[in-house]
Every structure is written in structure tokens, then in C-alpha cells.
Amino acid sequence: MSLVPVLVLMILFSLRGTGAQSVTQPDVHVTVSEGAPLELRCNYSSSVSPYLFWYMQYPNQGLHLLLKYTSGISLVPGIKGFKAEFRRNETSFHLKKPSAHWSDSAEYFCAVSDT
């Protein structure tokens, strides 16, 4: 059994907009067994209805957009088997994958915007 290390930076990352918003990622480092479920937590605050995003970044590469929530359904499908669930009442947008793979080893960023 191999382990999949996933680095989640504890950052505040917000895209430009007019309202006050921020995100927090409470998990700094997550390690799961290959094939095990993966969950990365993101909590947000926003004074308006938010747009939410998850990005991943491999070493020495740019950001890759995994998925985004703009409105509508709360379960957002993404690429590479990722999905995120928008929960307005919990102000959360947690990223999930049913089965982690070694190629998921990367840094992950949650972002919020009001536009």
C-alpha cells in the first residue's frame, strides 16, 4: 500500500471583487492511502453569493482549475474524479475524491470571488 501525500497550504486566497470574502483551509497536510477517499476542507466567508473554486498545483507548474461553483446544484463535478459540495448553511466547499491516486500528490487551493 502506498501513501498519497497531499499538501494543503493554510492560506487566505480570494480573487478580486468588490465584497469582503475569504477562505480558510484548516488542513495543512493530508496523507491518505492510495485508493482511499480524499477530502480537503475549505470554509469561506462572503458578504454576497460567492463563486468558489478549487485549484491544484504540481511542483514547478502553474495552477490547474479542478472545478468551480457559480450557482445552481450544490454538488459540483470536476476533472480527474474530483467533486466539491457547496453548503451555504455551513459556509463550506469541501473537495472530495472517492479514490486517491499517487498523481493527486500536489498543492490544493480553494478560492472565493464575488464576481
Secondary structure, DSSP 8 states (H G I E B T S, - for coil): --EEEEEE-----B-S-SS-EEEE---SEEEEETTS-EEE--EEEESS--EEEEEEE-TTS-EEEEEEE-SS-SEEE-STT-EEEEEGGGTEEEEEESS--GGG-SEEEEEEE--
